[in-house]
């Protein structure tokens, strides 16, 4: 059996990449929307990958603006969903 291709890429690889990109998009769009609706002085920060609890895969936490934690901003990246 010959696997069909999409733009020169096997369909199984293409689908895996598109699902990964979609997951990243949805997570970051939701975080951005929540951040935009937060009260003045409160925002979110991204937890570093190495500092995350393996039992609880949360990527963001609340942070005070001007409280010493870097405030997360949405930005383009090509890293995989599991690596963000």
Order of alpha helices (4+ residues) and beta strands (2+ residues): beta-beta-alpha-beta-beta
